[in-house]
């Protein structure tokens, strides 16, 4: 089995765009979620009864943790998008340089 493979820069760019789109969509959803699940909104939902404070605090913590985690995921999608775009650009440049060598050009 050979370890050779061909990397199609256009396909990598399409994959990068998919990560960019998903990252943008996720970041937008996280912002909307954060607006609707802030501490004030959760307190309004549970009320200010003393017996509900423990439950309210748990929901506030849960919502904050979800916002942080999903925000990190959205940033990871953006980092993947950028890395893939860079890789596609480098692959395309290498392909062009190799094609130039085959045509008798200089590296």
C-alpha angles and dihedrals in degrees: 000000000000124000092212121116139162122234113209107211091203092055091047089050090051090051090049090052090052090054090046092052094045091047092051092047092048093047090051091049091048091052091050091047091049092052092053098041103044119134092262093053092047092048089050089052096050098032126222100284112140093233091056096053094088092050091044092052091049091053092046090051092046093050092047091050092050092050091050095046096045091044089054090050091051090051090049090053089053091049090050090048092053094044091050092048090051091048092050091050092049092046091050092050091049091049091051092048091050091048089052090054091053090051090054097261128138123260 
